[in-house]
Amino acid sequence: MLAIESIPKGFVQAHDTPLGRLAYVINDLRTNITLADSPLSPEARQLLEDATRLVNGLDPYMSLMTSPHPPILDKMIKAGDEMDWKQLHEQGKTKFELIPEMTSGSYEAVVLQQLAKTAKAKTILEIGMFTGTSTVSFALLPAVDRVVTLELEDFLADFSRPYFEEAGVSQKINVKVGDARESLDQLATEGMTFDMIFIDADKAGYSAYYHKILDNELLALGGTIVVDNTAYKGTPWAPDPSYHLGSAIHAFNEDVRNDPRVEVVMLPVRDGISLIRRKGE
């Protein structure tokens, strides 16, 4: 009961996941019906209230019932939320205009840590670091020896470094700045392999990253590829003009699903997470 009461009554989902879009639609419908003084039956109004509470309460309840995230993430997420990303881009400090929603949140950080533990990962490759919340979460695991993270933006490498140092894991993290495709080729040339690979970068590049990983044998024997945002706001099956990458994500999902080398399962965690493993391992 304590957890349920802890969910704010007026809580509204962020509009950045399939569930968030659904919550937005339901809340908007509820508001419009109220303003229009629609002659709905009491039963229909109660159903709408129930739907609102169900969809608005799911994410906060799951967060409440999940083990605590690393405390350093609170500082990192706050700094990312308060950063004027638009101004940074206008000043030429970033190549692209970034947004706070690009970060892996505190709940997903715990999910990723559990996946790394399950995979018994000692070496982790991350493609797309942003503010480094997932990076530091991986590095904080005692069993993890090394995290190599590929990031396009120089600014983000500088931004995240103090937090890595404060968390006491900077020695475990190697940030490679540049085009991830070139960095993947370099890692392959060096003969590197990783027990777990996390892809959370530009969505249009997912297929290219995926094929470079498998073709260059960067995934260690028995390793797992974890891909974020594979349900991308629900747009692969319910397009929305606000989001233009749904078709790219759908193409990637089909590419993986039809690849005879692997097995994949998509999980409804936040904006969708896919777990990919080679067959027979």
C-alpha positions as a printed NumPy array, in Angstrom:
array([[  0.   ,   0.   ,   0.   ],
       [  2.853,   2.376,   0.739],
       [  4.178,   2.055,  -2.812],
       [  0.789,   2.686,  -4.378],
       [  0.21 ,   5.736,  -2.191],
       [  3.652,   7.015,  -3.192],
       [  2.561,   7.347,  -6.822],
       [  1.514,  10.972,  -7.353],
       [ -2.211,  11.101,  -8.088],
       [ -1.714,  13.524, -10.948],
       [  1.37 ,  11.795, -12.353],
       [  1.487,  11.811, -16.15 ],
       [  3.854,   9.617, -18.145],
       [  6.644,  11.253, -20.097],
       [  5.816,  11.153, -23.799],
       [  8.964,   9.212, -24.739],
       [  7.934,   5.532, -24.706],
       [  5.013,   3.522, -26.126],
       [  3.408,   3.609, -22.688],
       [  4.061,   7.333, -22.516],
       [  2.291,   7.894, -25.812],
       [ -0.643,   5.807, -24.618],
       [ -0.795,   7.78 , -21.38 ],
       [ -0.747,  11.005, -23.353],
       [ -3.658,   9.828, -25.525],
       [ -5.711,   8.659, -22.543],
       [ -5.058,  11.803, -20.524],
       [ -5.855,  13.985, -23.527],
       [ -9.049,  12.037, -24.144],
       [-10.016,  12.41 , -20.493],
       [ -9.423,  16.163, -20.596],
       [-11.386,  16.622, -23.819],
       [-14.328,  14.621, -22.525],
       [-14.343,  16.656, -19.327],
       [-14.167,  19.995, -21.148],
       [-16.84 ,  18.953, -23.613],
       [-19.116,  17.797, -20.798],
       [-19.68 ,  14.625, -22.801],
       [-22.761,  12.594, -21.835],
       [-20.776,   9.474, -20.948],
       [-22.367,   6.956, -18.655],
       [-20.976,   6.732, -15.116],
       [-19.615,   3.293, -16.016],
       [-17.748,   4.656, -19.052],
       [-16.291,   7.516, -17.004],
       [-15.13 ,   5.063, -14.363],
       [-13.464,   2.917, -17.029],
       [-11.646,   5.997, -18.302],
       [-10.517,   6.862, -14.764],
       [ -9.314,   3.292, -14.245],
       [ -7.387,   3.341, -17.527],
       [ -5.794,   6.661, -16.574],
       [ -4.65 ,   5.383, -13.198],
       [ -3.365,   2.102, -14.624],
       [ -1.254,   3.659, -17.353],
       [  0.017,   6.554, -15.23 ],
       [  0.964,   4.315, -12.327],
       [  2.879,   1.512, -14.048],
       [  6.303,   3.106, -14.507],
       [  6.492,   4.786, -11.087],
       [  5.336,   1.583,  -9.386],
       [  7.965,  -0.502, -11.187],
       [ 10.619,   2.025, -10.197],
       [  9.494,   1.907,  -6.565],
       [  9.644,  -1.888,  -6.537],
       [ 13.102,  -2.023,  -8.154],
       [ 16.4  ,  -1.953,  -6.257],
       [ 17.954,   1.511,  -5.874],
       [ 19.992,   2.937,  -8.728],
       [ 23.563,   4.179,  -8.226],
       [ 23.32 ,   7.533,  -6.369],
       [ 25.732,   9.252,  -8.779],
       [ 23.02 ,   9.002, -11.444],
       [ 20.89 ,  11.604,  -9.667],
       [ 23.618,  14.206, -10.151],
       [ 24.236,  13.172, -13.755],
       [ 20.58 ,  13.208, -14.75 ],
       [ 20.038,  16.562, -13.015],
       [ 23.036,  18.07 , -14.808],
       [ 21.753,  16.772, -18.131],
       [ 18.265,  18.135, -17.501],
       [ 19.626,  21.564, -16.587],
       [ 22.063,  21.796, -19.498],
       [ 21.103,  24.197, -22.299],
       [ 21.772,  21.752, -25.142],
       [ 20.337,  24.068, -27.775],
       [ 22.75 ,  26.844, -26.817],
       [ 25.694,  24.442, -26.745],
       [ 24.903,  23.391, -30.296],
       [ 24.494,  26.997, -31.447],
       [ 27.903,  27.763, -29.929],
       [ 29.418,  24.906, -31.915],
       [ 30.266,  22.855, -28.833],
       [ 28.26 ,  19.842, -30.048],
       [ 27.862,  18.489, -33.556],
       [ 24.161,  17.854, -33.061],
       [ 21.461,  19.401, -30.889],
       [ 21.1  ,  16.927, -28.041],
       [ 18.151,  16.54 , -25.653],
       [ 17.953,  15.294, -22.037],
       [ 15.664,  12.416, -23.059],
       [ 18.639,  10.75 , -24.724],
       [ 19.898,   9.581, -21.342],
       [ 19.33 ,   6.109, -19.929],
       [ 17.272,   6.806, -16.835],
       [ 17.726,   5.478, -13.328],
       [ 15.285,   2.577, -13.709],
       [ 16.863,   1.399, -16.939],
       [ 20.305,   1.676, -15.347],
       [ 19.285,  -0.983, -12.81 ],
       [ 17.869,  -3.139, -15.611],
       [ 21.157,  -2.896, -17.515],
       [ 23.145,  -3.76 , -14.399],
       [ 21.02 ,  -6.87 , -13.887],
       [ 21.523,  -7.899, -17.519],
       [ 25.298,  -7.465, -17.163],
       [ 25.264,  -9.568, -13.997],
       [ 23.193, -12.272, -15.683],
       [ 25.631, -12.301, -18.605],
       [ 28.569, -12.468, -16.146],
       [ 30.105,  -9.706, -18.223],
       [ 33.666,  -8.647, -17.506],
       [ 34.13 ,  -6.555, -20.633],
       [ 31.4  ,  -4.273, -21.982],
       [ 31.245,  -2.218, -25.168],
       [ 28.809,   0.679, -25.315],
       [ 27.88 ,   2.427, -28.545],
       [ 26.452,   5.827, -27.656],
       [ 27.36 ,   7.224, -24.238],
       [ 25.52 ,  10.579, -23.998],
       [ 25.901,  11.778, -20.371],
       [ 27.333,   8.447, -19.226],
       [ 24.604,   7.151, -16.908],
       [ 24.673,   3.643, -18.34 ],
       [ 28.463,   3.759, -18.653],
       [ 29.012,   4.463, -14.973],
       [ 26.332,   1.951, -13.996],
       [ 28.198,  -0.803, -15.835],
       [ 31.565,   0.261, -14.434],
       [ 30.261,   0.244, -10.859],
       [ 29.665,  -3.511, -11.044],
       [ 32.556,  -5.264,  -9.233],
       [ 32.708,  -8.071, -11.812],
       [ 33.163,  -5.632, -14.714],
       [ 36.824,  -5.031, -15.514],
       [ 36.519,  -2.698, -18.509],
       [ 33.932,  -0.556, -20.247],
       [ 34.78 ,   0.803, -23.688],
       [ 32.283,   3.436, -24.792],
       [ 32.041,   4.979, -28.254],
       [ 30.802,   8.564, -28.428],
       [ 30.662,  11.042, -31.299],
       [ 30.638,  14.226, -29.233],
       [ 33.854,  15.532, -27.631],
       [ 31.77 ,  17.641, -25.264],
       [ 30.14 ,  14.565, -23.719],
       [ 33.5  ,  12.964, -22.969],
       [ 34.453,  16.086, -20.994],
       [ 31.004,  16.322, -19.405],
       [ 30.982,  12.778, -18.038],
       [ 34.602,  12.515, -16.87 ],
       [ 34.142,  14.258, -13.482],
       [ 31.251,  11.936, -12.637],
       [ 33.274,   8.853, -13.536],
       [ 36.006,  10.129, -11.234],
       [ 33.568,  10.914,  -8.423],
       [ 32.14 ,   7.398,  -8.7  ],
       [ 35.66 ,   5.957,  -8.468],
       [ 35.465,   4.06 , -11.76 ],
       [ 37.292,   6.3  , -14.246],
       [ 40.141,   3.785, -14.477],
       [ 37.706,   1.167, -15.794],
       [ 36.238,   3.37 , -18.539],
       [ 37.776,   4.051, -21.937],
       [ 35.92 ,   6.71 , -23.942],
       [ 36.668,   6.631, -27.675],
       [ 35.474,   9.799, -29.391],
       [ 34.68 ,   9.673, -33.098],
       [ 32.569,   7.872, -35.669],
       [ 31.461,   4.601, -34.07 ],
       [ 31.842,   2.701, -37.332],
       [ 35.518,   3.607, -37.506],
       [ 35.996,   2.839, -33.819],
       [ 34.404,  -0.594, -34.3  ],
       [ 36.806,  -1.314, -37.161],
       [ 39.716,  -0.264, -34.957],
       [ 38.573,  -2.5  , -32.099],
       [ 38.276,  -5.42 , -34.513],
       [ 41.795,  -4.776, -35.822],
       [ 43.029,  -4.848, -32.226],
       [ 41.36 ,  -8.235, -31.739],
       [ 39.035,  -6.969, -28.991],
       [ 35.969,  -8.939, -27.909],
       [ 33.261,  -8.086, -25.393],
       [ 30.963, -10.146, -23.2  ],
       [ 28.165,  -7.601, -23.531],
       [ 27.561,  -4.889, -26.101],
       [ 25.024,  -2.128, -25.507],
       [ 23.757,  -0.159, -28.518],
       [ 22.058,   3.164, -27.759],
       [ 23.239,   5.578, -30.432],
       [ 21.742,   7.116, -33.588],
       [ 18.832,   4.887, -34.553],
       [ 19.498,   5.032, -38.285],
       [ 22.925,   3.522, -37.636],
       [ 21.733,   0.509, -35.642],
       [ 21.932,  -1.991, -38.506],
       [ 25.429,  -0.861, -39.481],
       [ 26.666,  -1.223, -35.899],
       [ 24.991,  -4.6  , -35.503],
       [ 26.555,  -6.06 , -38.653],
       [ 30.007,  -4.704, -37.845],
       [ 29.791,  -6.331, -34.417],
       [ 28.877,  -9.756, -35.776],
       [ 30.914,  -9.667, -38.975],
       [ 34.061,  -8.58 , -37.109],
       [ 33.46 , -11.027, -34.236],
       [ 33.516,  -8.326, -31.584],
       [ 30.99 , -10.29 , -29.511],
       [ 32.693, -12.842, -27.29 ],
       [ 31.595, -16.463, -27.194],
       [ 28.335, -16.634, -25.274],
       [ 28.026, -12.844, -25.307],
       [ 24.887, -10.711, -25.482],
       [ 24.004,  -7.65 , -27.523],
       [ 21.541,  -5.322, -25.785],
       [ 19.81 ,  -2.748, -27.972],
       [ 17.826,   0.164, -26.571],
       [ 14.765,   1.948, -28.029],
       [ 13.704,  -0.955, -30.238],
       [ 10.034,  -0.099, -29.639],
       [ 10.824,   3.586, -30.312],
       [  7.78 ,   5.413, -28.918],
       [  5.526,   2.762, -30.508],
       [  6.201,   4.22 , -33.958],
       [  7.258,   0.96 , -35.678],
       [  3.585,  -0.126, -35.553],
       [  1.768,   3.152, -34.778],
       [  3.48 ,   5.976, -36.71 ],
       [  3.487,   9.493, -35.292],
       [  4.626,  12.534, -37.299],
       [  6.466,  13.77 , -34.193],
       [  8.947,  10.896, -34.536],
       [ 10.595,  10.147, -37.859],
       [ 12.788,   7.157, -36.99 ],
       [ 10.13 ,   4.496, -36.535],
       [ 10.725,   3.024, -40.003],
       [ 14.487,   2.807, -39.386],
       [ 13.933,   0.975, -36.101],
       [ 11.408,  -1.357, -37.732],
       [ 13.888,  -2.14 , -40.51 ],
       [ 16.543,  -2.914, -37.892],
       [ 14.187,  -5.139, -35.906],
       [ 13.271,  -7.071, -39.05 ],
       [ 16.947,  -7.357, -39.997],
       [ 17.794,  -8.95 , -36.651],
       [ 14.667, -11.12 , -36.528],
       [ 15.524, -12.581, -39.947],
       [ 19.253, -13.044, -39.32 ],
       [ 19.853, -16.823, -39.179],
       [ 22.94 , -16.323, -37.018],
       [ 21.096, -15.067, -33.944],
       [ 18.142, -15.365, -31.604],
       [ 16.414, -12.24 , -30.32 ],
       [ 13.785, -11.308, -27.77 ],
       [ 12.277,  -7.853, -27.41 ],
       [ 11.307,  -6.787, -23.899],
       [  8.77 ,  -4.04 , -23.077],
       [ 11.201,  -2.178, -20.816],
       [ 10.712,   1.58 , -21.16 ],
       [ 11.189,   2.288, -24.898],
       [ 11.908,  -1.358, -25.738],
       [ 15.067,  -3.401, -25.181],
       [ 16.144,  -6.256, -27.457],
       [ 18.461,  -9.035, -26.282],
       [ 20.435, -10.712, -29.064],
       [ 22.599, -13.827, -28.836],
       [ 24.217, -16.058, -31.415],
       [ 22.412, -19.351, -31.925],
       [ 23.853, -22.363, -30.167],
       [ 25.661, -20.42 , -27.433]])
